[in-house]
């Protein structure tokens, strides 16, 4: 197997991890914060204590853990792949979040929002049809 093929496979797997961990992390975080309740009108001290209490919610903790996986994987991929490719392909996560929010959180999504989701999907498909722009920089070479 060639080095380019392995890099493309590694990039594809990493992009899947990025999309799934980001979408699922945000869904879990959203569910957990709904259980915590609206904290927007609290005083700064109450806001801090409520934030600490929110971290005891298992949904919030799960969401934070998955978002850490997202961040670490995203940073790793950017060490070998072009930002312009990675960011645009991972935008499919917005579609996944809309779908999961509807299915798992019971959110009502307007026709206009679904239309925007379809536009994002079309854009991701267009970008995804371009070559996976990844390369391994040679030692001492700027990336």
N, C-alpha and C positions, 0 to 999 in steps of 0.2 A: 504494500500500500504506500503510495507516495506521501511525501510530507504535506503537500497541498491538500490532498484528500483527507488526511487525518485532521488537519487544521479546520477544514470545512465541516467535518463531522463534529469536532470539538465545539466549534462555534454554534452549530445547530442545536446540540444538546444544551449548551450554556444558555442560548437564547430561550429555549423552552423552560429552563429552570427560572430564568429571569421573569418571563411572562407569568408563569404559574405562581411563583412565590410572591410576586407583586400583587397580582389579582387576589389570590386567596388571603394574603396578609391584610390587604385593605378590607376585604369582606369580614374577616374575623375582627379586625379593629373596629369597623363600623358597628358590628353586632354588639361587641363589648361596650362601646361607648353609649349605645342606646340603652343598655342595662344600667350604666352609671347614671345617665340622665343629663339634662341640660345644665352645664356648669358655666354658661356664658355670663350670667349676671352675678356671679360670686365676687367677693372682694379678693384682692391679691392673695391674702393669707388663706382664705377658703378655697381659692382656685388651686393653690399649691397642695393643700391637704387633700382636696378632691382628686388631683392628679396622682398623688401618691396612692390614694385608695383605689383609683382606677387600675393601677398596676397590679392590684391583687385579683383583678377579674381575669379568669382563665382565658376568656376570649381575647381580651386585650393583650395578655402575655403571649398567646399563640400568634396573634397578628404581628406583634413586635418582633417575635422570633423569625417569622417568615419574611418580614421586611428587612431584617438583618441579613438573611440568606440572599434576598434580592440585591441589597446594596453590595455585598461582598462579591457576588457573582458578576454583577454589572461592572464593578471596578476591574475585576479580572479580565473580562471580555474586552474592555476598552484598552487593555494593555497589548492586545494583538489585532483588534478589528477596528475599522473606521467608525467613528462616532456617527457620521451621517448614515451609515447602514444600520448600526445597532439600534439607535434611537428610533428610527423610522419603522424597522421591523417589529420592535417590541411595542409599538403603539397598538398592536392587536390586543394588548392587555386591556385597553379601554373598552373594547368590544366585549371581552370576557367579563369585565367588571359590570358592565351594563346588564349582561345576560344573567350573571350570578346574583346581582342585586335584585333583579326581577324575580328569579326563581327561589332564592334562598332567604332574602330579606323582605320579600313581598312589596318591594318598591313599585310604585306606578310610574311608568316611563311614557312620556308623551310621544306622539307620532313624530314631532319635530326632533326629539332626542334620538329616536330610532333611525330617522333619516340621517342625522349626523353620524351615527354609528355605522351606517352603511357606507357613507363617504369615507370614513376612516378605514373601513375594511377594503374598499376599492384602492385606496392609497397604499395600504400595506401590501396588497396583492401586486400592485405595480412595482413597488420598491423590491419586494421579494423576488420578482422575476429578473432582477439584475444580478450580475455576478456577486458572490459573497466576497466583498473586498476585505480580505485578510492577508496578512503576511507576517513572517517572522523576521524582525529586524536583525541584521548581522551584529555581532558583538562590536560595541564601540560606535555603531551607527545610530543616529537619531531616529526615533520612531516616526 
